[in-house]
Amino acid sequence: MPTFHSTKSVLLIGASRGLGYALAAEYLQRGCHLVATVRGRARTKLHDRLGTSSGQLEIETADINFPDQTMALHTRLRGRTFDLLFVNAGVKNDDRETIADVATDEFVRVMVTNALSPMRVVESFQGSMPRAERDRVWSGTWHENGLPSGSFRPSSSPPSVPAH
């Protein structure tokens, strides 16, 4: 990833643990201003970073599976612009589960979380990015082998904040 300047702003959806938390830590280390979301009100490792982030970190609560929460987040962040929108929120089933094991309602839950809800977030926040940067949206799911797959918007490059 390139070196970032403190004027860069990132909206990271799904940052409480795993990849999202690691991305949050990296963007903070590189000097970005970060607005990161967590799904619930429980304290997370991300909250522990608030005291040491020198004002670079803001934590918002939103579960993107609930459109009213996505809209409320959009309302709270209205007027803000972001250089990068990264939608990391997602779920997966047990690796041992086969297609025959998956109940229809579970399949629907996974698809809403990993496909429909991220697209709603992208649609909702695309106006929060400068026109020239609107292809700087990254959203993906993770295969069982740990490699990313999938992207919304024209860019499928790694999630770097553009240099100005």
BELBELUR-V399655 format. One record per residue. N is the residue number from 1. PSI is psi in radians with two decimals (none if undefined). OMEGA is omega in degrees with one decimal (999 if undefined). D_CENTER is the distance of its C-alpha to the mean C-alpha in whole Angstrom. Layout:
# BELBELUR-V399655
n = <N:N>
psi = <PSI:PSI>
omega = <OMEGA:OMEGA>
d_center = <D_CENTER:D_CENTER>
This chain:
# BELBELUR-V399655
n = <1:2:3:4:5:6:7:8:9:10:11:12:13:14:15:16:17:18:19:20:21:22:23:24:25:26:27:28:29:30:31:32:33:34:35:36:37:38:39:40:41:42:43:44:45:46:47:48:49:50:51:52:53:54:55:56:57:58:59:60:61:62:63:64:65:66:67:68:69:70:71:72:73:74:75:76:77:78:79:80:81:82:83:84:85:86:87:88:89:90:91:92:93:94:95:96:97:98:99:100:101:102:103:104:105:106:107:108:109:110:111:112:113:114:115:116:117:118:119:120:121:122:123:124:125:126:127:128:129:130:131:132:133:134:135:136:137:138:139:140:141:142:143:144:145:146:147:148:149:150:151:152:153:154:155:156:157:158:159:160:161:162:163:164>
psi = <2.57:2.88:2.37:2.77:2.69:-0.17:-0.13:2.49:2.27:2.35:1.98:1.95:2.06:1.27:0.26:-0.39:3.03:-2.37:-0.75:-0.75:-0.74:-0.72:-0.77:-0.83:-0.73:-0.81:-0.66:-0.76:-0.58:0.11:0.17:2.65:2.24:2.19:2.02:2.49:2.63:2.74:-0.68:-3.02:-0.10:2.55:2.42:3.05:-0.55:-0.68:-0.56:-0.39:-0.27:-0.78:-0.38:0.16:0.01:0.66:0.04:-0.38:2.29:2.38:2.24:2.68:2.21:2.36:1.92:-0.16:-0.18:1.82:-0.57:-0.57:-0.64:-0.76:-0.68:-0.70:-0.79:-0.75:-0.77:-0.53:0.15:2.40:-0.17:2.60:2.61:2.46:-0.42:2.35:2.11:1.99:1.87:-0.19:2.37:2.87:2.86:2.81:3.03:2.37:-0.46:-0.15:2.30:2.94:-0.69:-0.45:-0.35:2.11:2.63:-0.76:-0.57:-0.71:-0.78:-0.75:-0.80:-0.75:-0.68:-0.76:-0.73:-0.25:-1.10:-0.87:-0.78:-0.66:-0.62:-0.71:-0.83:-0.82:-0.74:-0.67:0.01:-0.52:-0.14:0.12:2.48:2.49:-0.74:-0.33:0.13:-0.18:0.12:0.90:2.24:2.30:2.39:2.89:3.01:2.26:2.88:-0.33:0.03:0.05:2.48:2.64:2.58:2.57:2.49:2.60:2.98:-0.55:2.28:0.32:2.86:2.75:1.42:2.61:2.27:2.54:2.48:none>
omega = <178.0:175.4:-177.3:176.0:-175.2:179.1:-179.5:-177.5:-177.2:170.0:-176.6:-179.7:-179.3:-172.4:-172.6:-177.4:174.7:-178.3:-179.1:178.2:178.9:176.5:178.8:179.9:-179.0:179.8:176.9:179.3:-178.4:172.0:179.5:167.1:-172.1:166.6:-174.8:-179.1:170.7:-173.3:-175.1:-177.7:-179.4:177.6:-179.1:174.8:179.4:178.5:178.8:-179.5:-176.9:-176.9:-177.5:-174.2:178.0:177.7:-179.5:-171.5:168.7:178.4:176.5:177.6:176.2:171.0:-172.1:174.6:178.3:-176.9:178.9:177.5:175.8:179.5:177.6:176.2:178.1:179.1:-179.6:-177.0:-179.2:179.2:178.7:173.4:-178.4:176.4:-179.3:170.3:179.4:178.8:-176.4:-175.8:178.7:178.5:174.1:177.8:176.2:-179.0:-177.8:-177.4:177.2:177.9:179.7:-179.1:-172.0:175.3:-178.1:-179.5:176.3:176.6:178.7:179.1:-179.5:-179.1:177.6:-178.0:-171.7:-176.9:-174.6:-177.1:175.7:178.1:175.9:178.0:179.9:179.8:-178.2:-172.9:-177.5:176.7:179.4:179.7:175.7:-175.7:-177.7:-175.8:-174.3:173.3:180.0:178.6:-179.0:174.6:-178.5:172.5:-175.3:174.6:178.0:178.7:176.0:-179.2:-178.7:173.0:173.9:177.3:172.7:179.3:-173.7:-173.7:172.3:178.6:-180.0:-173.3:175.9:176.7:-176.3:175.5:178.7:999>
d_center = <17:19:20:18:20:19:19:16:13:9:7:4:3:5:7:10:11:12:10:7:10:12:9:10:13:14:12:15:17:17:18:15:14:11:10:7:7:9:11:15:17:18:18:16:16:14:16:19:17:18:22:21:19:21:20:17:14:14:12:12:12:11:11:10:13:15:15:17:14:12:15:16:13:14:17:16:15:17:19:16:15:12:13:10:7:4:3:4:6:9:13:16:20:22:23:27:26:28:27:31:29:26:27:26:24:22:22:21:18:16:16:15:12:11:13:14:11:8:11:12:9:10:13:13:12:13:16:14:14:18:20:20:16:15:15:12:9:8:7:9:11:13:17:19:20:17:17:14:15:14:12:12:14:17:15:15:15:13:11:13:14:17:20:22>
